[in-house]
Amino acid sequence: MSGKLVIGNWKMNTRSESAQALVAALLADPATNRDGVGVAAPAVYLAQVARQLEGGRIALASQDVSRYDADGAFTGETSAAMLADVGCRYALVGHSERRQYFAESNEALLRKMRNALAAGVTPVLCVGETLEQREGGQYLEVIRQQLAILAEIADGEYVVAYEPVWAIGTGKVASLEQIAEMHAFIKNWCLQNAGSSANIRVLYGGSVKAENAEAILATKNVDGALVGGASLSADSFRVICQAAGKLI
Ligand code: PEP
């Protein structure tokens, strides 16, 4: 588990043609076409992107996974088995936008984590506090509650992404001290509560850009980045991946 991991989260953006152009640019560049780089494409484009990524080194990720594990009458859902079938290596779980707009509970997220693990897809559990929770001083307790599901998972590789809600898509970035404090907290919590899975990677997410990537990625206990807006431009994503590639 060496090297930083950078995953671009395209959210509900791109079309068939623009996704193809973006992937073509990432594949053409050794800074992005390498191990430790991934793209989380919209579900409808996963198969298209998977075909394009064949033969390259960029990993495919989904932005979500169903809580239901068996095929059946779950209209609109995408199962972990389907994600594995099209070649997803990672699945985001519990992104703050999903927690906020789709009221995803810890119970649902635990099911998603288990389904992904059972299908051989590495879940990336996203955790983060709101501005109110940070300013109210409850931020560590909030993250502790969100991490609690990891104690229910017996084994398997997973990733945690710390994404303060107030820093996502807002241009506000957590300070390096805030990032260092939270990443140390998450790693310690996992060491004490998540048994053999304690070797997890903890990514930072929240307005990571070309200009701030190097400093964030060099911060202690930051094992990579989850990048939203800046991953939609091959130029800015390349700079972030380049910064990650220089660091161990
Ligand atoms: C995200 O969507 O996970 C994210 C961190 O977004 P942004 O980089 O745009 O803040």
Boltz pocket constraint, residues with backbone or C-beta under 6 A from the ligand:
constraints:
  - pocket:
      binder: B
      contacts: [[A, 9], [A, 11], [A, 163], [A, 167], [A, 168], [A, 169], [A, 170], [A, 171], [A, 205], [A, 206], [A, 207], [A, 208], [A, 226], [A, 227], [A, 228], [A, 229], [A, 230]]
      max_distance: 6.0
